[in-house]
């Protein structure tokens, strides 16, 4: 099964789909971390988790 998946990951179709996903994840990550959007979720309450 792993060999089949690795072979599929070499196809141009898979690479094109993954490029879109990668771009979206990068944009979401930038929005959340660079612009501080993870903090705004806890604006009215103090967050007690260690990731804030």
QUIFENMO-V287299 format. One record per residue. PHI is phi in whole degrees, -180 to 180 (* if undefined). OMEGA is omega in degrees with one decimal (NA if undefined). D_CENTER is the distance of its C-alpha to the mean C-alpha in Angstrom with 1 decimal. Layout:
PHI,OMEGA,D_CENTER / PHI,OMEGA,D_CENTER
This chain:
*,-179.0,25.4 / -63,177.7,23.2 / -66,178.6,25.3 / -64,-179.4,24.8 / -66,178.3,21.0 / -63,177.8,21.2 / -66,178.6,23.7 / -63,-178.3,21.6 / -69,178.6,18.7 / -92,-178.0,21.4 / -78,178.5,22.2 / -61,179.7,21.5 / -64,-179.7,20.3 / -65,-179.4,17.5 / -63,178.5,16.5 / -67,177.9,16.6 / -64,-178.1,14.3 / -69,178.5,11.7 / -62,177.7,12.1 / -64,-179.7,11.3 / -60,-179.4,8.1 / -62,178.5,7.2 / -64,179.3,8.6 / -66,-179.6,7.0 / -63,177.7,3.3 / -65,179.0,5.9 / -66,179.3,7.9 / -64,179.6,6.3 / -62,178.4,5.9 / -62,-179.7,9.4 / -61,-175.6,10.7 / -72,-172.4,10.0 / -96,-176.2,11.4 / -70,-177.3,13.7 / -94,174.3,15.2 / 72,-176.2,15.4 / -69,177.5,14.3 / -69,178.4,13.7 / -71,-174.4,17.4 / -65,177.2,18.6 / -63,-176.5,17.9 / -110,-174.9,20.7 / -60,-176.5,22.9 / -91,179.6,25.9 / -123,176.7,25.6 / -79,178.8,25.1 / -81,-179.9,22.1 / -108,179.7,23.5 / -82,-175.9,20.4 / -84,-176.6,19.8 / -96,-176.9,16.2 / -84,NA,17.4
